[in-house]
Amino acid sequence: MNGLKKQVDNFMDHRYLFYLLTMRDVKKKYKNSYLGILWSLLSPLLDMVILSIVFSSLLKRNVSNYPVYLLTGRLLFQFFTMGSSVALMSIISSAPLIKKIYVPKYILTLSRICSNYIFFLISLLDLGLIMLVTRHPVNINILWSIPYMLLIFLFTTGVGMILAAIAVYFRDMEHIYKVFTNALYFASAIIYPPEIVPEKYQFILQWNPVFHFLQGFRRVAYYGLAPEPRNLLLCTVLALVSLILGVLYFKKKQDDFILYL
């Protein structure tokens, strides 16, 4: 308990720095563009239009209201990949700052993830807009999407902290992870329903942790059903295990970062 209190006190002492770093990343992403942060709204919409044109006619028998189906999977997956990817490079890209002054290193990683979470929350306006335009039925069960959004944040934070620590020692991790997330996209049933995957390949989906977060979110947001207890429990366990492992591994390695930067 003393260790946890110490970490909380440390974060509170540096909360303003955390805020500044998070807002810096938010402003920096679209700094030189005319539309600025509006791209967080436009980019998912444009992707949705293109993918809907390509796949909606092919999957119309399996999926109704394909644009909403697509967004309920793609937005969560995009946060996971972007959040974990920027976390991966957070320590390396902050090397000049780390060498000059003392900064709690986890704040550098956490601020990157949080800035992308802000973009994710903004992009959810697209989902609400498309639901409204297409008159997609919505009920009280959509409120269950909030726990899933929190769980994917915790899961991404854990993964991001592990990746950030590994990348300091193994610089090729950035390129390997990019290939991995590209493959993961097609193994997460984002653009197609999982039911069309042959039985012999279903294990790929089941062993993919991200798939379970997407399925849970889709169940409450797209289908309007109450969460499946087994899925909610699994996602909770995955999120907490990821976060605990990430924090422990990052804490174990952080004192040696300066030697490799």
N, C-alpha and C positions, 0 to 999 in steps of 0.2 A: 504493500500500500504506500509506503514511503517513497518507493521508486516511481509509482504512478503520480503521486502528488508532486514530486520533483519535476516530472515531465510537464505536468499541467502548469505549474508555476513558471517553468522555463518558457512555455508557449505564451503565457499571459504577459511575460516580460517582453516578449518579442512580437506581440500581436500586431503592433503598428507596422513593423517591418514586413510581416506576413501580408498585411493589407496592401502595402505599397507594391510589393512584388507581384501580388495577384493582379492588381489594377494595371500595373505596368504591362503585364503580358496581355491583358484584355485589350488595352489601347494599342499595343505594338502590332498585334496580328493584322489589323486593317488600317494601319497608320497612313499609308500613302494611297489608299483607294478612295474613290469619290463617294462610294456608298457606305464605307466604314463598316460598322458592326451590323448593318443591315444584311451583309453577306451571310451572316449566321442564319438569317431567315431565307434568303434567296437560294443559297447553295443547296440545301436539302430539297427545296421545291423543284429546282431545275433537275437535280438527280432523279427525283421522283417522277417527273414528267417523262424523262428519257427512258427510264426503266419500265414505267407503266406502258409506254407505247410499244416497247419490245416484248414485254412478258404478259401483259394483261390478256391479250387475245389467246395466248398459248395456255394460260392457266384459268381461263374464265369458268371452266367447269369445276375447278377445285377451290377457287377463291372468289368470293364476292367482294366488291369494293376494294380492288387491288391496291389503289393508292394508300388507303388507310392501313391495309395489311403490311405494305412495304415499309411505311414510315414507323410503325410500331416496332419493327425489328431493326431497321436501319439506324434510327436515331440513337438507340441504346448501344448498338454495336459501334457506331462511329465515336461515341464518347469513350467507350472502352479502348479502342485502338488509338485514338488521338491522345487521350489522357495518359495511357501507359507509354506511348511513344515519346511524348514530350518529357515525361518523368525520366525515361531512360537517359536522355541527354542533359538532364537538369544539373547534375554535378559537374560534368565535363564542361558544359557551356558557361558555368559560373566560376570556372577556375580562377580568373583574374580577381574576382571579388573574394573568394576563399583565401587567396594568398595575401590579400591586403589586410583584411579585418576578420575578427571572429564573427561568424554567422552560424547559428544552429543549422546544420546541413539538411536536416529533414524539412526545414521550412522552405528551402530552395526547391525541393521535390514536391512538397505538398502544395505550394503556391501555383506551380505549373498545372497540377491536376485540377485544382479548384478553378483556375481561370478557364480551363476547358469545360468544367462542369457548368460554369455560367453560360458558355456558348450553347451547351446542351439544353439548359433550361429555356434559353431564348428560342432555340429551334423547336421546342415543344409547342410554341405558338403556331407553327406550321401544321402540326398534327391537329390542333384544335380547329384551325381554319378549314382544313380539308374535311374534317368530320362535319363541320357546319355546312359547307358547300355541298357535300355529297349526302347530307342528311343521314349520317351514320347514327344508328341508335346508341344512346348513352344512358347508363343508369348508375345507381349508387356504387356499384362495384368498381367503377373507375377510380374511386378513392384509394383502392388497394394498389394502384400504380405508385403511390407515394412510397410505401415500404420498399417496393422493387427498385425505385430510383435511388433510395438510400443504400440499399444492399449492393447495387452495381457500383456505386461510388466507393464503398468500403472495399469491395473486391478489387477494383481498379487501383485504389491506393496501395493495397498490399502488393499487387503485381508490379506496380510502378516503382515501389521502393526496392524490391528485389532487383529489378532491371537496372535501376539507377546505380546500385552498388556493384553489380556485375560489370556494367559498361565501363566503369573506371579502370578496371583491370583488363577488360577484353573489349577493345574498341570496335571490333568487327560485329559486336552484338547488334548495333544499329541496323546494319544491312541484313543480318540474319533474321532479325525480328520483323523487318518489313516484308520479307518473303513469307514468314510464318503467318502474319496477319492477313496477307492476301489469300493464303490457302484457307485460313480460318473463316474468312468471309463466306466462302462457298460451302463450308462445312457447318454452318450455323443456321441453315434454313431461313435465310433472310428474304431471298427473292423467290422462294418456292415453299410450298407447304411440306412439312416433314413426312406426311403420309405418302407422298409419291416416291420416297426413297425405298428401294427394295429392302426386304427384310434382312438380307445378309449384310447390308451396309448400315443398318440402323445403329449399330454399335458406335459408329463414328460420331453420330449426333449425341448419343447417350454419354459418351466419354468426354464430350466437349463441355466444359463448365459454363461457357458463355451462352450456349444453346439453352440451358435451363433458365437463365435470367430472362432471355428473350421470350421463351415460351410462357413463363409466368406473367410477364408484362403484357404480352399479347392476349392472354386468357382474360385478364381483367379490363384491358383498354379496348381491345378489338372485339372480342366475343361477348364482353359484358357479363362474364361469369365470375362467381366467387373464386378466390385462389384455391388451388388444390393444396391441401395441407402438406402432402409429401413434398411437393415442389417448393413451397414456401420454406419448409424446414431445411431442405437441401440447399437452397440459395442462401439461407441464413448461415448455415454451417460453412459453406464455401466462402462467404464473405468474411466471416470471423477468422477462419483458419488462414485465409490469404492475408488479412490484416495483421494478425499476430506473427505469422512467419515473416512478413515483410518488415515489420518493426524490429523484430529480434535480429534478423539478418543485417539490416541496415545499421542498427546500433552496434553490432559486432564489428562491422567493417569500417565505419565512418572515421575512426581515428587514423586509419592508414591511407585515406583518400589523398591527403596532401603529398604523400610520397610518390604518387603516380600521376599527378596533374602537371 
